Amino acid sequence: MPELPEVETVVRTLRSLVLGKTIERVSVHLPRIVRRPDDVEAFKAQLAGQTIREIARRAKFIQFFMDQDVLISHLRMEGRYGLYQADEPVEKHTHVVFHFTDQTELRYRDVRQFGTMDLFPKGQETVSGPLAKLGVEPLSEGFTPDVLRKLLAGRTTKIKPLLLNQECMVGLGNIYVDESLFRAGIHPERPAGTLTGQEVDRLHASIVATLSEAVEQGGSSIKSYVNGQGEMGMFQQSLMVYGRKNEPCVRCGAEIVRFVVGGRGTHICPVCQKK
């Protein structure tokens, strides 16, 4: 599933491709992608005539800000957007098409069909629905070592599942939690509340550095992720532990091991991340 760096990259690409374009009409070929409103015809009618004024990211969600409404899109496993000329052939698994007045089309393609779209009146998008209970943004000014310290204080939950909890901190998925914990030298099964002040500072710095570097490199193309122009991310070439089972640690040379924490495949160096 695309994580914060991948979604941020898609958002930046979409800004360059469709900002300022006006929707003439919308085609929906798989109605269950649209969750709100529950009437697909209403979804199509509301969007017709609106212009895309801004595109932003919140957690792993893409926000399309229109004249009256905000479209919240979640890519899930393999959802992707692409801009095409109206006369170009439509690929298989294309489920939603935004037809623009300039004869171009923003097409949403999703082989696994897990993606979702929710349409809200402006100002209502955070009151209910997928954005209502999200935690702190790790690349925002509001994410400080003190904020992280308060999130972890008194918690008996293992640190990895806590970092994956989107109600505590958003955008972090399996790849970047493993990478951040390795950089900080913290075992993923440590109870969150047992981290020392120094360890919290290291973890904070590791999260920010890992995500920032991943965004700069366009995210990680581990499976099928590409940005809005079909380009792969390159951060997978910088991964230190994730996906490197049985390979030598880049720091100490010990063999990277893989096991399961909270139902998620987890990669660590047993020497650099002692339990």
VENUR-V404257 format. One record per pair of residues at least 12 apart in sequence whose ideal C-beta (glycine too) atoms are under 7 Angstrom apart, sorted by the first residue. I is the first residue (numbers start at 1). GAP is how many residues later the second one is. Records with the same first field share a line. If there is no record, write none. Layout:
BEGIN
I=GAP, GAP
END
This chain:
BEGIN
1=75, 76, 172
2=58, 73, 223
3=57, 168, 169, 170, 172, 173
4=56, 167, 168, 207
5=206, 209, 210, 214, 230
6=213, 214, 219, 227
7=50, 53, 55, 68
8=49, 207
9=206, 209, 210, 218, 224
10=52, 71, 217, 218
11=44, 45, 46, 51
13=214, 215, 216
14=41, 67, 214
15=40
17=66, 211
18=34, 65, 88
19=33, 36
20=31, 32
21=30, 31, 79, 81
22=29, 78, 79
23=24, 25, 26, 27, 75, 77
24=24, 75, 76, 77
25=19, 23, 74
26=18, 21, 22, 70, 71, 72, 73
27=70, 72
28=12, 15, 16, 68
29=65, 66
30=65, 83
33=62, 63, 82, 83, 84
34=83
35=81, 82, 83
36=82, 83, 93
37=82
43=76
46=23, 73
50=16, 17, 18, 19
51=15, 16
52=12, 14
53=12, 13, 14
58=73, 76
59=75, 107, 111, 112
60=14, 111
61=12, 13, 69, 70
68=53, 54
69=50, 51, 52, 53
70=50, 52, 55
71=46, 48
72=46, 48, 53, 57, 58, 59
73=44
74=41, 42, 56
75=40
76=36, 38, 39
77=35, 37
78=32, 33, 34, 146
79=29, 31, 36
80=29, 146
81=25, 27, 147
82=25, 27, 146, 148
83=21, 23, 145
84=20, 21, 23
85=18, 19
86=13, 17, 18, 19
90=17
91=18
93=16, 17, 18
94=13, 14, 15
95=13, 15
96=12, 21
118=12
133=34
134=32, 33, 36
135=31, 32, 33, 34, 35
136=33
137=33, 34
138=31, 33, 34, 69, 70, 73
139=69, 72, 73
145=55, 56, 59
148=52, 55, 56
149=51
151=17, 18
152=40, 41, 43, 48
153=40
154=39
155=36, 37, 38
156=35, 37
157=34, 35
158=30, 31, 32, 33, 103, 104
159=22, 27, 29, 31, 33, 36
160=17, 21, 28, 101, 102, 106
161=100, 101
162=30
163=14
164=13
174=90, 91
175=45, 47, 67
176=34, 35, 38
178=63, 64, 88, 89
179=31, 60, 61, 62, 63
180=23, 26, 27, 30
181=92
182=58, 59, 86, 87, 90, 91
183=23, 26, 27
184=15, 18, 19, 22
185=17, 87, 88
186=13, 17, 87
187=81, 86, 87, 88
188=73, 78, 80
189=72, 86
213=22, 25
214=21
217=16, 17, 18, 21
218=13, 15, 16
219=14, 16
220=13, 15, 16, 19
221=12, 15
222=14, 21
241=15, 26, 27, 28
242=25
243=24
244=12, 23
245=12, 13, 22
249=20, 22, 23
251=18, 21
252=17, 19, 20
254=15, 16, 17
256=13
257=13
END
